Amino acid sequence: MTSEDTVQIRPWDVVDHFETEEDMIAYLDAAFEDGDPILIAAALGDVARAKGMSQIARDAGVGRESLYKSLSTSGNPEFSTVLKVMDALGLRLHVGPAHQ
């Protein structure tokens, strides 16, 4: 194998694939529909990273490092943090019937 044959491999990151605001909203909607709190927190973290974690943390009134931890797969954010992040992202939660 020559140096011309080498392949660059990097981890897949959903943030690299968000093209529009609607992409991010659909991603979050799917996470909320799944209902797994860990997935929801991680999805919020992905969208916050796409928008700029530092700015989202400032807008939410939360420390950047604290927000990274809370919105990771090992985090467990308080509901108030979730609402602050949603507000900082310019989003809000909607309630609808669980089964149609």
C-alpha contacts under 8 A as a table, 3 or more apart, distances in Angstrom:
res1	aa1	res2	aa2	distance
1	M	4	E	7.93
1	M	5	D	5.90
1	M	6	T	7.38
2	T	5	D	5.26
2	T	6	T	6.98
3	S	6	T	5.47
13	D	16	D	5.72
13	D	17	H	7.51
14	V	17	H	5.31
14	V	18	F	6.86
14	V	46	D	7.29
15	V	18	F	5.52
15	V	46	D	6.18
15	V	47	V	7.06
15	V	49	R	7.28
15	V	50	A	5.51
18	F	21	E	7.72
18	F	23	D	5.68
18	F	24	M	6.30
18	F	50	A	7.65
19	E	23	D	6.44
20	T	23	D	5.19
20	T	24	M	6.83
21	E	24	M	5.26
21	E	25	I	6.30
22	E	25	I	4.97
22	E	26	A	6.00
23	D	26	A	5.22
23	D	27	Y	6.15
24	M	27	Y	5.04
24	M	28	L	6.22
24	M	47	V	6.27
25	I	28	L	5.14
25	I	29	D	5.96
26	A	29	D	4.94
26	A	30	A	6.13
27	Y	30	A	5.26
27	Y	31	A	6.40
27	Y	43	A	7.26
28	L	31	A	5.02
28	L	32	F	6.19
28	L	40	I	7.14
28	L	43	A	6.02
28	L	44	L	6.84
29	D	32	F	5.14
29	D	33	E	6.04
30	A	33	E	4.99
30	A	34	D	6.18
31	A	34	D	5.14
31	A	35	G	6.55
31	A	36	D	7.29
31	A	39	L	6.05
31	A	40	I	5.15
31	A	43	A	6.62
32	F	35	G	5.07
32	F	36	D	7.36
32	F	40	I	5.87
35	G	39	L	7.78
35	G	40	I	7.25
36	D	39	L	5.25
36	D	40	I	6.21
37	P	40	I	5.00
37	P	41	A	6.14
38	I	41	A	5.24
38	I	42	A	6.17
38	I	72	S	7.79
38	I	73	T	5.61
38	I	74	S	7.49
38	I	75	G	7.42
38	I	76	N	7.28
39	L	42	A	5.10
39	L	43	A	5.99
39	L	73	T	6.98
40	I	43	A	5.11
40	I	44	L	6.17
41	A	44	L	5.14
41	A	45	G	6.20
41	A	70	S	7.35
41	A	71	L	4.76
41	A	72	S	6.50
41	A	73	T	7.11
41	A	75	G	7.50
41	A	76	N	7.48
41	A	77	P	7.15
41	A	82	V	7.68
42	A	45	G	4.88
42	A	46	D	6.19
42	A	71	L	5.10
42	A	72	S	4.96
42	A	73	T	5.49
43	A	46	D	4.95
43	A	47	V	6.29
43	A	71	L	7.79
44	L	47	V	5.21
44	L	48	A	6.02
44	L	71	L	6.51
44	L	85	V	7.72
44	L	86	M	7.91
45	G	48	A	4.98
45	G	49	R	6.07
45	G	67	L	7.99
45	G	68	Y	6.94
45	G	71	L	4.72
45	G	72	S	6.49
46	D	49	R	5.13
46	D	50	A	6.25
47	V	50	A	4.95
47	V	51	K	6.21
48	A	51	K	5.08
48	A	52	G	5.87
48	A	53	M	5.14
48	A	56	I	6.28
48	A	85	V	7.88
48	A	89	L	7.22
49	R	52	G	4.93
49	R	53	M	4.72
50	A	53	M	7.48
51	K	55	Q	7.85
51	K	56	I	7.31
51	K	89	L	7.79
52	G	55	Q	5.57
52	G	56	I	6.27
53	M	56	I	5.07
53	M	57	A	5.94
53	M	64	R	6.74
53	M	68	Y	7.85
54	S	57	A	5.17
54	S	58	R	6.26
54	S	64	R	5.70
55	Q	58	R	5.07
55	Q	59	D	6.08
56	I	59	D	5.05
56	I	60	A	5.95
56	I	85	V	6.80
56	I	88	A	5.65
56	I	89	L	6.85
57	A	60	A	5.07
57	A	61	G	5.93
57	A	62	V	5.00
57	A	63	G	5.87
57	A	64	R	5.20
57	A	67	L	6.58
57	A	85	V	7.56
57	A	88	A	7.97
58	R	61	G	5.05
58	R	62	V	6.24
58	R	63	G	7.23
58	R	64	R	7.58
59	D	62	V	7.84
59	D	85	V	7.99
59	D	88	A	5.35
60	A	81	T	7.76
60	A	84	K	4.99
60	A	85	V	5.53
60	A	87	D	7.33
60	A	88	A	5.46
61	G	84	K	7.79
62	V	66	S	6.96
62	V	67	L	6.45
62	V	81	T	7.98
63	G	66	S	5.14
63	G	67	L	6.05
64	R	67	L	5.05
64	R	68	Y	6.23
65	E	68	Y	5.07
65	E	69	K	6.33
66	S	69	K	5.19
66	S	70	S	6.09
67	L	70	S	4.99
67	L	71	L	5.96
68	Y	71	L	5.39
68	Y	72	S	6.22
69	K	72	S	5.39
69	K	74	S	7.39
69	K	75	G	5.48
70	S	74	S	7.66
70	S	75	G	4.25
70	S	76	N	5.49
70	S	77	P	4.79
71	L	74	S	7.97
71	L	75	G	5.66
71	L	76	N	7.28
71	L	77	P	6.67
72	S	75	G	4.97
77	P	81	T	6.05
77	P	82	V	6.65
78	E	81	T	5.23
78	E	82	V	6.58
79	F	82	V	5.01
79	F	83	L	6.29
80	S	83	L	5.10
80	S	84	K	6.15
81	T	84	K	5.00
81	T	85	V	6.10
82	V	85	V	5.20
82	V	86	M	6.09
83	L	86	M	5.01
83	L	87	D	6.12
83	L	92	R	7.71
84	K	87	D	5.08
84	K	88	A	6.10
85	V	88	A	4.91
85	V	89	L	6.09
86	M	89	L	5.07
86	M	90	G	6.33
86	M	91	L	5.03
86	M	92	R	5.88
86	M	93	L	7.85
87	D	90	G	4.97
87	D	91	L	5.45
87	D	92	R	6.35
88	A	91	L	7.46
97	P	100	Q	6.57
